[in-house]
Amino acid sequence: MNEKTQIKVNDNGSLRITGEVELIDAEGNVFETKKSFSLCRCGHSSNKPFCDGTHRKIGFSSSPRAK
C-alpha cells in the first residue's frame, strides 16, 4: 500500500511534510529532502525553504484551521 503524503500546518511554526515528495525550486532544481522535513512559514529561516526554528525567536503567530 502506498503511503499518503501529509502536509501539517503547525501552529505558530512550520509546514511539516511527511511522505514521498519531490521539492523543486523555481528553476526546476531538486532540493535534497528526507522522508519527513519542515518548510519555513515565517520567512526568517536562514536555511530557506527549510525551517530552522527561527519562528520561535521572532514570535511568529499563525494558527489557520480548515473549514
Predicted model as a PDB file, atoms N, CA, C, CB and O in Angstrom, pLDDT in the B-factor column:
MODEL        1                                                                  
ATOM      1  N   MET A   1       0.842  -1.188   0.000  1.00 52.00           N  
ATOM      2  CA  MET A   1       0.000   0.000   0.000  1.00 52.00           C  
ATOM      3  C   MET A   1       0.883   1.245   0.000  1.00 52.00           C  
ATOM      4  CB  MET A   1      -0.956   0.002   1.223  1.00 52.00           C  
ATOM      5  O   MET A   1       1.836   1.323   0.775  1.00 52.00           O  
ATOM      6  N   ASN A   2       0.584   2.207  -0.846  1.00 65.00           N  
ATOM      7  CA  ASN A   2       1.345   3.447  -0.907  1.00 65.00           C  
ATOM      8  C   ASN A   2       1.004   4.353   0.266  1.00 65.00           C  
ATOM      9  CB  ASN A   2       1.082   4.169  -2.224  1.00 65.00           C  
ATOM     10  O   ASN A   2      -0.161   4.529   0.625  1.00 65.00           O  
ATOM     11  N   GLU A   3       2.042   4.917   0.848  1.00 78.00           N  
ATOM     12  CA  GLU A   3       1.831   5.859   1.950  1.00 78.00           C  
ATOM     13  C   GLU A   3       1.380   7.198   1.390  1.00 78.00           C  
ATOM     14  CB  GLU A   3       3.122   6.029   2.796  1.00 78.00           C  
ATOM     15  O   GLU A   3       1.933   7.686   0.405  1.00 78.00           O  
ATOM     16  N   LYS A   4       0.396   7.777   2.009  1.00 92.00           N  
ATOM     17  CA  LYS A   4      -0.114   9.073   1.606  1.00 92.00           C  
ATOM     18  C   LYS A   4       0.812  10.177   2.116  1.00 92.00           C  
ATOM     19  CB  LYS A   4      -1.547   9.278   2.128  1.00 92.00           C  
ATOM     20  O   LYS A   4       1.232  10.141   3.272  1.00 92.00           O  
ATOM     21  N   THR A   5       1.128  11.139   1.283  1.00 96.00           N  
ATOM     22  CA  THR A   5       1.923  12.286   1.701  1.00 96.00           C  
ATOM     23  C   THR A   5       1.047  13.209   2.522  1.00 96.00           C  
ATOM     24  CB  THR A   5       2.526  13.031   0.482  1.00 96.00           C  
ATOM     25  O   THR A   5      -0.109  13.455   2.176  1.00 96.00           O  
ATOM     26  N   GLN A   6       1.606  13.725   3.621  1.00 97.00           N  
ATOM     27  CA  GLN A   6       0.850  14.603   4.511  1.00 97.00           C  
ATOM     28  C   GLN A   6       1.597  15.916   4.691  1.00 97.00           C  
ATOM     29  CB  GLN A   6       0.606  13.926   5.880  1.00 97.00           C  
ATOM     30  O   GLN A   6       2.817  15.926   4.857  1.00 97.00           O  
ATOM     31  N   ILE A   7       0.864  17.021   4.659  1.00 97.00           N  
ATOM     32  CA  ILE A   7       1.401  18.348   4.962  1.00 97.00           C  
ATOM     33  C   ILE A   7       0.618  18.860   6.162  1.00 97.00           C  
ATOM     34  CB  ILE A   7       1.292  19.338   3.720  1.00 97.00           C  
ATOM     35  O   ILE A   7      -0.593  19.066   6.084  1.00 97.00           O  
ATOM     36  N   LYS A   8       1.320  19.064   7.274  1.00 98.00           N  
ATOM     37  CA  LYS A   8       0.677  19.528   8.500  1.00 98.00           C  
ATOM     38  C   LYS A   8       1.082  20.976   8.757  1.00 98.00           C  
ATOM     39  CB  LYS A   8       1.058  18.623   9.711  1.00 98.00           C  
ATOM     40  O   LYS A   8       2.269  21.302   8.781  1.00 98.00           O  
ATOM     41  N   VAL A   9       0.093  21.838   8.947  1.00 98.00           N  
ATOM     42  CA  VAL A   9       0.342  23.235   9.291  1.00 98.00           C  
ATOM     43  C   VAL A   9       0.468  23.314  10.802  1.00 98.00           C  
ATOM     44  CB  VAL A   9      -0.798  24.181   8.761  1.00 98.00           C  
ATOM     45  O   VAL A   9      -0.530  23.208  11.516  1.00 98.00           O  
ATOM     46  N   ASN A  10       1.682  23.497  11.292  1.00 98.00           N  
ATOM     47  CA  ASN A  10       1.908  23.583  12.737  1.00 98.00           C  
ATOM     48  C   ASN A  10       1.546  24.976  13.246  1.00 98.00           C  
ATOM     49  CB  ASN A  10       3.379  23.251  13.080  1.00 98.00           C  
ATOM     50  O   ASN A  10       1.913  25.981  12.636  1.00 98.00           O  
ATOM     51  N   ASP A  11       0.827  25.030  14.363  1.00 98.00           N  
ATOM     52  CA  ASP A  11       0.505  26.320  14.973  1.00 98.00           C  
ATOM     53  C   ASP A  11       1.790  27.093  15.241  1.00 98.00           C  
ATOM     54  CB  ASP A  11      -0.300  26.128  16.285  1.00 98.00           C  
ATOM     55  O   ASP A  11       2.735  26.565  15.827  1.00 98.00           O  
ATOM     56  N   ASN A  12       1.812  28.330  14.813  1.00 98.00           N  
ATOM     57  CA  ASN A  12       2.925  29.246  15.075  1.00 98.00           C  
ATOM     58  C   ASN A  12       4.274  28.708  14.609  1.00 98.00           C  
ATOM     59  CB  ASN A  12       2.994  29.549  16.545  1.00 98.00           C  
ATOM     60  O   ASN A  12       5.314  29.068  15.162  1.00 98.00           O  
ATOM     61  N   GLY A  13       4.259  27.853  13.598  1.00 98.00           N  
ATOM     62  CA  GLY A  13       5.509  27.248  13.149  1.00 98.00           C  
ATOM     63  C   GLY A  13       5.489  26.842  11.694  1.00 98.00           C  
ATOM     64  O   GLY A  13       4.869  27.486  10.847  1.00 98.00           O  
ATOM     65  N   SER A  14       6.174  25.773  11.437  1.00 98.00           N  
ATOM     66  CA  SER A  14       6.474  25.325  10.083  1.00 98.00           C  
ATOM     67  C   SER A  14       5.345  24.522   9.442  1.00 98.00           C  
ATOM     68  CB  SER A  14       7.721  24.501  10.095  1.00 98.00           C  
ATOM     69  O   SER A  14       4.316  24.243  10.058  1.00 98.00           O  
ATOM     70  N   LEU A  15       5.580  24.162   8.179  1.00 98.00           N  
ATOM     71  CA  LEU A  15       4.779  23.172   7.477  1.00 98.00           C  
ATOM     72  C   LEU A  15       5.570  21.873   7.558  1.00 98.00           C  
ATOM     73  CB  LEU A  15       4.475  23.598   5.972  1.00 98.00           C  
ATOM     74  O   LEU A  15       6.701  21.814   7.075  1.00 98.00           O  
ATOM     75  N   ARG A  16       5.004  20.839   8.151  1.00 98.00           N  
ATOM     76  CA  ARG A  16       5.691  19.555   8.296  1.00 98.00           C  
ATOM     77  C   ARG A  16       5.239  18.644   7.170  1.00 98.00           C  
ATOM     78  CB  ARG A  16       5.405  18.904   9.690  1.00 98.00           C  
ATOM     79  O   ARG A  16       4.052  18.343   7.046  1.00 98.00           O  
ATOM     80  N   ILE A  17       6.194  18.201   6.339  1.00 98.00           N  
ATOM     81  CA  ILE A  17       5.926  17.338   5.200  1.00 98.00           C  
ATOM     82  C   ILE A  17       6.378  15.929   5.557  1.00 98.00           C  
ATOM     83  CB  ILE A  17       6.644  17.855   3.912  1.00 98.00           C  
ATOM     84  O   ILE A  17       7.523  15.720   5.957  1.00 98.00           O  
ATOM     85  N   THR A  18       5.475  14.964   5.410  1.00 97.00           N  
ATOM     86  CA  THR A  18       5.805  13.569   5.687  1.00 97.00           C  
ATOM     87  C   THR A  18       5.338  12.723   4.511  1.00 97.00           C  
ATOM     88  CB  THR A  18       5.152  13.083   7.023  1.00 97.00           C  
ATOM     89  O   THR A  18       4.190  12.825   4.078  1.00 97.00           O  
ATOM     90  N   GLY A  19       6.231  11.891   4.002  1.00 95.00           N  
ATOM     91  CA  GLY A  19       5.909  11.027   2.874  1.00 95.00           C  
ATOM     92  C   GLY A  19       6.781  11.343   1.679  1.00 95.00           C  
ATOM     93  O   GLY A  19       7.604  12.257   1.713  1.00 95.00           O  
ATOM     94  N   GLU A  20       6.589  10.578   0.632  1.00 93.00           N  
ATOM     95  CA  GLU A  20       7.375  10.756  -0.579  1.00 93.00           C  
ATOM     96  C   GLU A  20       6.921  12.008  -1.327  1.00 93.00           C  
ATOM     97  CB  GLU A  20       7.261   9.517  -1.483  1.00 93.00           C  
ATOM     98  O   GLU A  20       5.750  12.138  -1.685  1.00 93.00           O  
ATOM     99  N   VAL A  21       7.855  12.921  -1.558  1.00 95.00           N  
ATOM    100  CA  VAL A  21       7.549  14.150  -2.277  1.00 95.00           C  
ATOM    101  C   VAL A  21       8.843  14.679  -2.905  1.00 95.00           C  
ATOM    102  CB  VAL A  21       6.903  15.217  -1.325  1.00 95.00           C  
ATOM    103  O   VAL A  21       9.930  14.472  -2.365  1.00 95.00           O  
ATOM    104  N   GLU A  22       8.719  15.347  -4.023  1.00 96.00           N  
ATOM    105  CA  GLU A  22       9.873  15.988  -4.650  1.00 96.00           C  
ATOM    106  C   GLU A  22       9.702  17.495  -4.494  1.00 96.00           C  
ATOM    107  CB  GLU A  22      10.012  15.580  -6.166  1.00 96.00           C  
ATOM    108  O   GLU A  22       8.684  18.052  -4.905  1.00 96.00           O  
ATOM    109  N   LEU A  23      10.684  18.145  -3.907  1.00 98.00           N  
ATOM    110  CA  LEU A  23      10.657  19.588  -3.683  1.00 98.00           C  
ATOM    111  C   LEU A  23      11.610  20.229  -4.677  1.00 98.00           C  
ATOM    112  CB  LEU A  23      11.046  19.952  -2.207  1.00 98.00           C  
ATOM    113  O   LEU A  23      12.804  19.932  -4.677  1.00 98.00           O  
ATOM    114  N   ILE A  24      11.083  21.115  -5.529  1.00 98.00           N  
ATOM    115  CA  ILE A  24      11.903  21.747  -6.563  1.00 98.00           C  
ATOM    116  C   ILE A  24      11.830  23.268  -6.447  1.00 98.00           C  
ATOM    117  CB  ILE A  24      11.449  21.296  -7.967  1.00 98.00           C  
ATOM    118  O   ILE A  24      10.836  23.817  -5.973  1.00 98.00           O  
ATOM    119  N   ASP A  25      12.897  23.942  -6.888  1.00 98.00           N  
ATOM    120  CA  ASP A  25      12.902  25.404  -6.873  1.00 98.00           C  
ATOM    121  C   ASP A  25      12.311  25.945  -8.176  1.00 98.00           C  
ATOM    122  CB  ASP A  25      14.339  25.945  -6.665  1.00 98.00           C  
ATOM    123  O   ASP A  25      11.888  25.174  -9.038  1.00 98.00           O  
ATOM    124  N   ALA A  26      12.285  27.255  -8.313  1.00 98.00           N  
ATOM    125  CA  ALA A  26      11.662  27.905  -9.469  1.00 98.00           C  
ATOM    126  C   ALA A  26      12.355  27.569 -10.791  1.00 98.00           C  
ATOM    127  CB  ALA A  26      11.662  29.403  -9.269  1.00 98.00           C  
ATOM    128  O   ALA A  26      11.763  27.729 -11.859  1.00 98.00           O  
ATOM    129  N   GLU A  27      13.606  27.102 -10.724  1.00 98.00           N  
ATOM    130  CA  GLU A  27      14.343  26.752 -11.941  1.00 98.00           C  
ATOM    131  C   GLU A  27      14.297  25.259 -12.239  1.00 98.00           C  
ATOM    132  CB  GLU A  27      15.785  27.201 -11.821  1.00 98.00           C  
ATOM    133  O   GLU A  27      14.897  24.801 -13.212  1.00 98.00           O  
ATOM    134  N   GLY A  28      13.588  24.496 -11.407  1.00 98.00           N  
ATOM    135  CA  GLY A  28      13.463  23.061 -11.616  1.00 98.00           C  
ATOM    136  C   GLY A  28      14.527  22.228 -10.920  1.00 98.00           C  
ATOM    137  O   GLY A  28      14.576  21.013 -11.110  1.00 98.00           O  
ATOM    138  N   ASN A  29      15.380  22.856 -10.120  1.00 98.00           N  
ATOM    139  CA  ASN A  29      16.399  22.128  -9.367  1.00 98.00           C  
ATOM    140  C   ASN A  29      15.752  21.441  -8.174  1.00 98.00           C  
ATOM    141  CB  ASN A  29      17.533  23.080  -8.902  1.00 98.00           C  
ATOM    142  O   ASN A  29      14.875  22.011  -7.524  1.00 98.00           O  
ATOM    143  N   VAL A  30      16.176  20.230  -7.887  1.00 98.00           N  
ATOM    144  CA  VAL A  30      15.590  19.429  -6.816  1.00 98.00           C  
ATOM    145  C   VAL A  30      16.354  19.636  -5.511  1.00 98.00           C  
ATOM    146  CB  VAL A  30      15.582  17.939  -7.198  1.00 98.00           C  
ATOM    147  O   VAL A  30      17.578  19.515  -5.468  1.00 98.00           O  
ATOM    148  N   PHE A  31      15.609  19.952  -4.443  1.00 98.00           N  
ATOM    149  CA  PHE A  31      16.191  20.032  -3.106  1.00 98.00           C  
ATOM    150  C   PHE A  31      16.350  18.614  -2.569  1.00 98.00           C  
ATOM    151  CB  PHE A  31      15.305  20.902  -2.149  1.00 98.00           C  
ATOM    152  O   PHE A  31      15.500  17.760  -2.822  1.00 98.00           O  
ATOM    153  N   GLU A  32      17.421  18.355  -1.834  1.00 97.00           N  
ATOM    154  CA  GLU A  32      17.580  17.077  -1.155  1.00 97.00           C  
ATOM    155  C   GLU A  32      16.713  17.099   0.100  1.00 97.00           C  
ATOM    156  CB  GLU A  32      19.081  16.799  -0.804  1.00 97.00           C  
ATOM    157  O   GLU A  32      16.833  18.000   0.929  1.00 97.00           O  
ATOM    158  N   THR A  33      15.847  16.111   0.233  1.00 97.00           N  
ATOM    159  CA  THR A  33      14.953  16.035   1.393  1.00 97.00           C  
ATOM    160  C   THR A  33      14.984  14.631   1.970  1.00 97.00           C  
ATOM    161  CB  THR A  33      13.507  16.430   1.007  1.00 97.00           C  
ATOM    162  O   THR A  33      15.476  13.689   1.351  1.00 97.00           O  
ATOM    163  N   LYS A  34      14.443  14.522   3.175  1.00 95.00           N  
ATOM    164  CA  LYS A  34      14.264  13.226   3.825  1.00 95.00           C  
ATOM    165  C   LYS A  34      12.793  12.857   3.736  1.00 95.00           C  
ATOM    166  CB  LYS A  34      14.751  13.256   5.314  1.00 95.00           C  
ATOM    167  O   LYS A  34      12.007  13.582   3.126  1.00 95.00           O  
ATOM    168  N   LYS A  35      12.420  11.753   4.330  1.00 94.00           N  
ATOM    169  CA  LYS A  35      11.022  11.322   4.286  1.00 94.00           C  
ATOM    170  C   LYS A  35      10.116  12.244   5.102  1.00 94.00           C  
ATOM    171  CB  LYS A  35      10.900   9.891   4.799  1.00 94.00           C  
ATOM    172  O   LYS A  35       8.902  12.260   4.901  1.00 94.00           O  
ATOM    173  N   SER A  36      10.703  13.008   6.017  1.00 97.00           N  
ATOM    174  CA  SER A  36       9.966  13.969   6.821  1.00 97.00           C  
ATOM    175  C   SER A  36      10.837  15.210   7.005  1.00 97.00           C  
ATOM    176  CB  SER A  36       9.554  13.357   8.199  1.00 97.00           C  
ATOM    177  O   SER A  36      11.993  15.110   7.416  1.00 97.00           O  
ATOM    178  N   PHE A  37      10.276  16.375   6.698  1.00 98.00           N  
ATOM    179  CA  PHE A  37      11.021  17.628   6.827  1.00 98.00           C  
ATOM    180  C   PHE A  37      10.049  18.773   7.026  1.00 98.00           C  
ATOM    181  CB  PHE A  37      11.911  17.880   5.585  1.00 98.00           C  
ATOM    182  O   PHE A  37       8.845  18.617   6.820  1.00 98.00           O  
ATOM    183  N   SER A  38      10.577  19.942   7.431  1.00 98.00           N  
ATOM    184  CA  SER A  38       9.733  21.113   7.697  1.00 98.00           C  
ATOM    185  C   SER A  38      10.122  22.271   6.788  1.00 98.00           C  
ATOM    186  CB  SER A  38       9.844  21.539   9.175  1.00 98.00           C  
ATOM    187  O   SER A  38      11.300  22.533   6.547  1.00 98.00           O  
ATOM    188  N   LEU A  39       9.100  22.951   6.295  1.00 98.00           N  
ATOM    189  CA  LEU A  39       9.295  24.143   5.476  1.00 98.00           C  
ATOM    190  C   LEU A  39       8.960  25.386   6.291  1.00 98.00           C  
ATOM    191  CB  LEU A  39       8.428  24.081   4.197  1.00 98.00           C  
ATOM    192  O   LEU A  39       8.026  25.378   7.092  1.00 98.00           O  
ATOM    193  N   CYS A  40       9.719  26.442   6.085  1.00 98.00           N  
ATOM    194  CA  CYS A  40       9.538  27.707   6.794  1.00 98.00           C  
ATOM    195  C   CYS A  40       8.241  28.390   6.364  1.00 98.00           C  
ATOM    196  CB  CYS A  40      10.736  28.637   6.545  1.00 98.00           C  
ATOM    197  O   CYS A  40       7.916  28.432   5.177  1.00 98.00           O  
ATOM    198  N   ARG A  41       7.503  28.925   7.341  1.00 98.00           N  
ATOM    199  CA  ARG A  41       6.332  29.770   7.054  1.00 98.00           C  
ATOM    200  C   ARG A  41       6.562  31.200   7.475  1.00 98.00           C  
ATOM    201  CB  ARG A  41       5.095  29.228   7.751  1.00 98.00           C  
ATOM    202  O   ARG A  41       5.889  32.104   6.981  1.00 98.00           O  
ATOM    203  N   CYS A  42       7.508  31.428   8.390  1.00 98.00           N  
ATOM    204  CA  CYS A  42       7.680  32.778   8.934  1.00 98.00           C  
ATOM    205  C   CYS A  42       8.502  33.689   8.023  1.00 98.00           C  
ATOM    206  CB  CYS A  42       8.339  32.701  10.291  1.00 98.00           C  
ATOM    207  O   CYS A  42       8.434  34.913   8.138  1.00 98.00           O  
ATOM    208  N   GLY A  43       9.279  33.089   7.119  1.00 98.00           N  
ATOM    209  CA  GLY A  43      10.091  33.876   6.192  1.00 98.00           C  
ATOM    210  C   GLY A  43      11.435  34.313   6.744  1.00 98.00           C  
ATOM    211  O   GLY A  43      12.155  35.056   6.077  1.00 98.00           O  
ATOM    212  N   HIS A  44      11.795  33.873   7.946  1.00 98.00           N  
ATOM    213  CA  HIS A  44      13.034  34.333   8.572  1.00 98.00           C  
ATOM    214  C   HIS A  44      14.089  33.251   8.735  1.00 98.00           C  
ATOM    215  CB  HIS A  44      12.729  34.912   9.905  1.00 98.00           C  
ATOM    216  O   HIS A  44      15.144  33.519   9.311  1.00 98.00           O  
ATOM    217  N   SER A  45      13.850  32.051   8.255  1.00 98.00           N  
ATOM    218  CA  SER A  45      14.823  30.971   8.366  1.00 98.00           C  
ATOM    219  C   SER A  45      16.095  31.322   7.609  1.00 98.00           C  
ATOM    220  CB  SER A  45      14.235  29.657   7.838  1.00 98.00           C  
ATOM    221  O   SER A  45      16.035  31.931   6.540  1.00 98.00           O  
ATOM    222  N   SER A  46      17.239  30.946   8.150  1.00 98.00           N  
ATOM    223  CA  SER A  46      18.500  31.147   7.435  1.00 98.00           C  
ATOM    224  C   SER A  46      18.797  29.937   6.550  1.00 98.00           C  
ATOM    225  CB  SER A  46      19.664  31.389   8.431  1.00 98.00           C  
ATOM    226  O   SER A  46      19.855  29.867   5.926  1.00 98.00           O  
ATOM    227  N   ASN A  47      17.863  28.986   6.496  1.00 97.00           N  
ATOM    228  CA  ASN A  47      18.031  27.779   5.693  1.00 97.00           C  
ATOM    229  C   ASN A  47      16.821  27.565   4.773  1.00 97.00           C  
ATOM    230  CB  ASN A  47      18.234  26.553   6.606  1.00 97.00           C  
ATOM    231  O   ASN A  47      16.400  26.431   4.547  1.00 97.00           O  
ATOM    232  N   LYS A  48      16.269  28.665   4.246  1.00 98.00           N  
ATOM    233  CA  LYS A  48      15.079  28.581   3.393  1.00 98.00           C  
ATOM    234  C   LYS A  48      15.328  27.655   2.210  1.00 98.00           C  
ATOM    235  CB  LYS A  48      14.671  29.978   2.895  1.00 98.00           C  
ATOM    236  O   LYS A  48      16.434  27.623   1.671  1.00 98.00           O  
ATOM    237  N   PRO A  49      14.330  26.916   1.810  1.00 98.00           N  
ATOM    238  CA  PRO A  49      12.935  26.953   2.228  1.00 98.00           C  
ATOM    239  C   PRO A  49      12.660  26.148   3.498  1.00 98.00           C  
ATOM    240  CB  PRO A  49      12.067  26.446   1.119  1.00 98.00           C  
ATOM    241  O   PRO A  49      11.512  26.042   3.929  1.00 98.00           O  
ATOM    242  N   PHE A  50      13.705  25.582   4.093  1.00 98.00           N  
ATOM    243  CA  PHE A  50      13.528  24.728   5.267  1.00 98.00           C  
ATOM    244  C   PHE A  50      13.449  25.549   6.549  1.00 98.00           C  
ATOM    245  CB  PHE A  50      14.670  23.720   5.364  1.00 98.00           C  
ATOM    246  O   PHE A  50      14.021  26.635   6.646  1.00 98.00           O  
ATOM    247  N   CYS A  51      12.741  25.018   7.514  1.00 98.00           N  
ATOM    248  CA  CYS A  51      12.603  25.657   8.820  1.00 98.00           C  
ATOM    249  C   CYS A  51      13.852  25.421   9.655  1.00 98.00           C  
ATOM    250  CB  CYS A  51      11.360  25.130   9.555  1.00 98.00           C  
ATOM    251  O   CYS A  51      14.390  24.314   9.671  1.00 98.00           O  
ATOM    252  N   ASP A  52      14.316  26.454  10.348  1.00 98.00           N  
ATOM    253  CA  ASP A  52      15.446  26.310  11.264  1.00 98.00           C  
ATOM    254  C   ASP A  52      15.068  26.687  12.702  1.00 98.00           C  
ATOM    255  CB  ASP A  52      16.615  27.174  10.790  1.00 98.00           C  
ATOM    256  O   ASP A  52      15.938  26.812  13.564  1.00 98.00           O  
ATOM    257  N   GLY A  53      13.773  26.866  12.954  1.00 98.00           N  
ATOM    258  CA  GLY A  53      13.302  27.179  14.301  1.00 98.00           C  
ATOM    259  C   GLY A  53      13.260  28.660  14.633  1.00 98.00           C  
ATOM    260  O   GLY A  53      12.890  29.023  15.750  1.00 98.00           O  
ATOM    261  N   THR A  54      13.627  29.527  13.696  1.00 98.00           N  
ATOM    262  CA  THR A  54      13.639  30.970  13.946  1.00 98.00           C  
ATOM    263  C   THR A  54      12.263  31.499  14.340  1.00 98.00           C  
ATOM    264  CB  THR A  54      14.135  31.707  12.715  1.00 98.00           C  
ATOM    265  O   THR A  54      12.175  32.503  15.046  1.00 98.00           O  
ATOM    266  N   HIS A  55      11.189  30.845  13.900  1.00 98.00           N  
ATOM    267  CA  HIS A  55       9.829  31.307  14.227  1.00 98.00           C  
ATOM    268  C   HIS A  55       9.634  31.455  15.738  1.00 98.00           C  
ATOM    269  CB  HIS A  55       8.783  30.329  13.660  1.00 98.00           C  
ATOM    270  O   HIS A  55       8.895  32.330  16.188  1.00 98.00           O  
ATOM    271  N   ARG A  56      10.296  30.599  16.516  1.00 97.00           N  
ATOM    272  CA  ARG A  56      10.183  30.686  17.984  1.00 97.00           C  
ATOM    273  C   ARG A  56      10.835  31.965  18.505  1.00 97.00           C  
ATOM    274  CB  ARG A  56      10.833  29.453  18.653  1.00 97.00           C  
ATOM    275  O   ARG A  56      10.304  32.611  19.408  1.00 97.00           O  
ATOM    276  N   LYS A  57      11.973  32.325  17.943  1.00 98.00           N  
ATOM    277  CA  LYS A  57      12.732  33.501  18.396  1.00 98.00           C  
ATOM    278  C   LYS A  57      12.029  34.810  18.060  1.00 98.00           C  
ATOM    279  CB  LYS A  57      14.119  33.499  17.775  1.00 98.00           C  
ATOM    280  O   LYS A  57      12.127  35.783  18.807  1.00 98.00           O  
ATOM    281  N   ILE A  58      11.312  34.832  16.923  1.00 98.00           N  
ATOM    282  CA  ILE A  58      10.697  36.088  16.481  1.00 98.00           C  
ATOM    283  C   ILE A  58       9.232  36.220  16.895  1.00 98.00           C  
ATOM    284  CB  ILE A  58      10.803  36.204  14.979  1.00 98.00           C  
ATOM    285  O   ILE A  58       8.603  37.250  16.652  1.00 98.00           O  
ATOM    286  N   GLY A  59       8.692  35.171  17.523  1.00 97.00           N  
ATOM    287  CA  GLY A  59       7.297  35.225  17.965  1.00 97.00           C  
ATOM    288  C   GLY A  59       6.288  35.099  16.845  1.00 97.00           C  
ATOM    289  O   GLY A  59       5.210  35.690  16.910  1.00 97.00           O  
ATOM    290  N   PHE A  60       6.627  34.332  15.811  1.00 98.00           N  
ATOM    291  CA  PHE A  60       5.707  34.116  14.697  1.00 98.00           C  
ATOM    292  C   PHE A  60       4.391  33.543  15.200  1.00 98.00           C  
ATOM    293  CB  PHE A  60       6.332  33.180  13.651  1.00 98.00           C  
ATOM    294  O   PHE A  60       4.380  32.620  16.015  1.00 98.00           O  
ATOM    295  N   SER A  61       3.282  34.091  14.714  1.00 98.00           N  
ATOM    296  CA  SER A  61       1.964  33.665  15.162  1.00 98.00           C  
ATOM    297  C   SER A  61       1.050  33.415  13.970  1.00 98.00           C  
ATOM    298  CB  SER A  61       1.350  34.712  16.095  1.00 98.00           C  
ATOM    299  O   SER A  61       0.773  34.325  13.188  1.00 98.00           O  
ATOM    300  N   SER A  62       0.587  32.181  13.837  1.00 98.00           N  
ATOM    301  CA  SER A  62      -0.357  31.816  12.785  1.00 98.00           C  
ATOM    302  C   SER A  62      -0.930  30.451  13.131  1.00 98.00           C  
ATOM    303  CB  SER A  62       0.329  31.806  11.371  1.00 98.00           C  
ATOM    304  O   SER A  62      -0.187  29.491  13.338  1.00 98.00           O  
ATOM    305  N   SER A  63      -2.236  30.369  13.193  1.00 97.00           N  
ATOM    306  CA  SER A  63      -2.909  29.117  13.542  1.00 97.00           C  
ATOM    307  C   SER A  63      -4.118  28.881  12.645  1.00 97.00           C  
ATOM    308  CB  SER A  63      -3.340  29.131  15.016  1.00 97.00           C  
ATOM    309  O   SER A  63      -5.244  28.826  13.138  1.00 97.00           O  
ATOM    310  N   PRO A  64      -3.906  28.739  11.324  1.00 97.00           N  
ATOM    311  CA  PRO A  64      -5.044  28.542  10.424  1.00 97.00           C  
ATOM    312  C   PRO A  64      -5.729  27.201  10.659  1.00 97.00           C  
ATOM    313  CB  PRO A  64      -4.589  28.640   8.974  1.00 97.00           C  
ATOM    314  O   PRO A  64      -5.085  26.228  11.053  1.00 97.00           O  
ATOM    315  N   ARG A  65      -7.023  27.155  10.420  1.00 97.00           N  
ATOM    316  CA  ARG A  65      -7.813  25.939  10.561  1.00 97.00           C  
ATOM    317  C   ARG A  65      -8.588  25.676   9.281  1.00 97.00           C  
ATOM    318  CB  ARG A  65      -8.771  26.044  11.762  1.00 97.00           C  
ATOM    319  O   ARG A  65      -9.076  26.602   8.634  1.00 97.00           O  
ATOM    320  N   ALA A  66      -8.695  24.395   8.924  1.00 96.00           N  
ATOM    321  CA  ALA A  66      -9.503  24.000   7.771  1.00 96.00           C  
ATOM    322  C   ALA A  66     -10.977  24.195   8.104  1.00 96.00           C  
ATOM    323  CB  ALA A  66      -9.219  22.522   7.367  1.00 96.00           C  
ATOM    324  O   ALA A  66     -11.398  23.960   9.236  1.00 96.00           O  
ATOM    325  N   LYS A  67     -11.739  24.615   7.142  1.00 94.00           N  
ATOM    326  CA  LYS A  67     -13.175  24.840   7.369  1.00 94.00           C  
ATOM    327  C   LYS A  67     -13.983  23.940   6.508  1.00 94.00           C  
ATOM    328  CB  LYS A  67     -13.559  26.283   7.105  1.00 94.00           C  
ATOM    329  O   LYS A  67     -15.213  23.980   6.555  1.00 94.00           O  
TER     330      LYS A  67                                                      
ENDMDL                                                                          
END                                                                             
